[in-house]
Amino acid sequence: MVSILVPSEKIGLTGEIQHALLVASQQDLAIEAIELGVSSTQYLQIRTEQTVITIGSNLWSCAADQCDFYVRYGGQDLTQADQQCRNLIRINIKDNASFLDVWTHPITGETRALLSKQREFELDSNNHISWLVTLLSLDFPIEDVLTLARAKMNVSRETWPAHFSSFPTPFLQHSKLDINVGWTTEEQLGSFGRLTHDSLGLYPVVDNVTWVERLLKLGVTTVQLRIKDDQTADLEQQIARAIELGRTYQAQVFINDHWQLAIKYNAFGVHLGQEDLEASNLHQLSQANIRLGLSTHGYYELLRIIQLNPSYIALGHIFPTTTKEMPSKPQGLVRLALYQALIETIPYENAVSENGRDGYPTVAIGGIDLQNANDVWQCGVSSLAVVRAITLSVNPELVVDQFNRLMTPRASKYRESTDAI
C-alpha cells in the first residue's frame, strides 16, 4: 500500500493527484494500491511500508530544510540559485531567454538540468507538482519524475506524454551549473553508423569468444561479447578473435566496454552502459565508423543519450537478472512499451522508415527467456537480448530456433502492411 498524504493547507491538490493517477492507470500503470489522505505535518508525504518521502514547496507554508525534496517554483535567475541544498528542486529557473528545471542527483550529488520547451507563464505549478507526486508514488526515479512531469505540461489534461516534441532536453553541458557529463567532446560527433530495425534480430550476449563462434555457426547474425573482468588473461585475444569471426560470418559483433580494443581491431560495433560512457572517447569511436549501442534505464537517460545519435538503444533491465549488478529497478513491460512508443517518434538521422516503422532500433534486455519473450516482443522493440536463456540451456540450438520463430511474424506483418499501401 502507498499513501499520498497532502497537507491540509493544500488539500485542493488531492483532486489534481486523483486525476493524474487516473491518466496513469490508462497506460496500465498500477494505481490500485495507492490511496490519498491528509498529512498531519506541513509536508506532503508518500508513505510505503518501507519508506516515507517528504516533499515541501514554496506553494504552501513549510520549512525547506526538513524534507527529502523541496520544490521551488520560479523566483530566481539561474545565477542566483542556491546550489548547496541537496534536496532543492528548482522549477522554471530563468537562464537568458530559456527556463530550466534544476536538481541534484540524490546519490551522486551531480547537478542535472532540463531545458523546458515552455514559457514561464505556461506552467501550472499545481498541476506540475501533482504529477511530480503521482510519479514518485508510482516509483519512478526522480530524474524520470521531473522529465515526465515537465512533458505532461505540454499535452492535454487527459493525455500521457508520448511524443518526442513534448519532452524537455537534458543538458549535457552547462558552465553556470558546472554540468559536464564527461563524454562530450569539442569536436562534432556527427552520428554513428545506422542500423535497420530488422537487421538486429536475436541478440545473444555472451562472456567468451567460444560462445561467439558457436552462435555464429548457428546462423546468429548479431552477438555481443561482454567480458566484464578486465583482468581476463586473454582478453585482447578474445576480442580480436570475436571481431575476426564477425567478418568471417558477415555478422554484427559488438564489443562491450573495451572500446580501445574495438577500435584497434576494427570492430563492427561497441556497446556501452551509462556507467561506461564517462571513460570512453566517443569522438574516436565515431571517427572509426564503429556502430554504437547505448544502455538506458528510463526517460531521462533515453533523452540524454539520443543527443549522441547512437546506432541503437538498449532498454532495460526488463525483468530481474543475476548476470550483472544493476543500478536501477526492473522496468517491466508497461514502462518498456511507453519507452518504445516515445522512441518511435524520435528522428533517426539519415534513416528512412522501414516496414512502417520509425525511430531508433531498440534492444530489450534483462531476464528475457522463452516464457516471457513474446510479451516483450509485443511491446514493439526491434530486438531481444538474451543471456542465460541460451548459455544455460541444454540445447542452445533449439532455443535459438525458438526465439527466431517467435521474432519472425512481426517483421512479416510490417511488410504486409506496407505492401497493402
Summary of the structure (lengths in Angstrom):
residues: 421
radius of gyration: 22.8
end to end distance: 49.1
largest distance: 69.9
contacts: 1346
relative contact order: 0.09
helix: 36%
strand: 22%
